Amino acid sequence: MLHFLAQACRHYLLALQFFTRIPVTGRLAHWVGFSPALFRASAGHFPGVGWMVGGLLAGFTALLLAALPGHAFSPLVAAALGTALGVLMTGAFHEDGLADVFDGLGGSPDRDRALIIMKDSRVGAFGAIAVMLVLLTKVALLALLGSVSGTLMCVALFLAHVVSRSWPLLLIRLMPHVGDAAGSKSKPLADQISAKSLLTSFLWFFGALAGVIYALEYSTLIAIDMAGFALLPALATALALSALAWGMMGRWFWRRLRGFTGDCLGATQQVCELAFYLGLAVSL
């Protein structure tokens, strides 16, 4: 049992090290280690990274909303600063993937040429416009949710980061890795994700949903702040739109690339996160 927990901890810390700028250094990093097999096993903990990132952003946003004056623009300020912190925490890792995907697939109808463009570190017009629009829409939707309820805004941040990091794992499970696997950061994910890792991701995913629903049910403060808002139907709508976004992205990648790259996973995370906020917003 102790060995199992130690291995799970190593896998989680490796995922945290790879997908965020949260420091995992020194002796801790040495203990975690690295190998393609370890990284492949850590894939199931991607939603767990969402727990960390979403939890920190929700806490930061709650503090901002408490410190800012009770003005109509306060949720907008909190949304903008929270989004900026999220980009800093992840090193714009997923936004970079979003830019590369839109540069490649928007820049050329040819599959091989699109893959070459996606490998280019320079950002083109399609990528820059895509990132700008996604960030602007994300801030706007979060500000809208915050204008209804600060708690709703924090709940949205936490769950969206968990949910949006779960969908890309299904791309890995269902589609082949394409492009130059040898030169790709996602090379260890070129093999199909194991059923065990997928089960781990489901535990993170459903654990987040259960935790939020439990808190809503038994926390008096949250219940008061969310009075008059039906969270369960809203969550169902948000999950449905997020799943729809995943399906559309997967169909796009299959039609254009016949598979996925690491950039596709980052782009999917960004679009599914945005779709989750939109689902909550339209439920209002």
Protein Blocks (a to p, Z undefined) as FASTA:
>chain_A
ZZmmmmmmmmmmmmmmmmmcbdcehjllmmnopafklmmmmmmmmmmmmmmmmmmmmmmm
mmmmmmpccdfklmmmmmmmmmmmmmmmnoommmmmmmmmmmmmmmpcbfklmmmmmmpm
bdcfklmmmmmmmmmmmmmmmmmmmmmomklmmmmmmmmmmmmmmmmmmmmmmpccedjf
klpcklmmmpccdfklmmmmmmmmmmmmmmmmmmmmmmmklmmmmgoiafklmmmmmmmm
mmmmmmmmmmmmmmmnopacfklmmmmmmmmmmmmmmmmmmmZZ
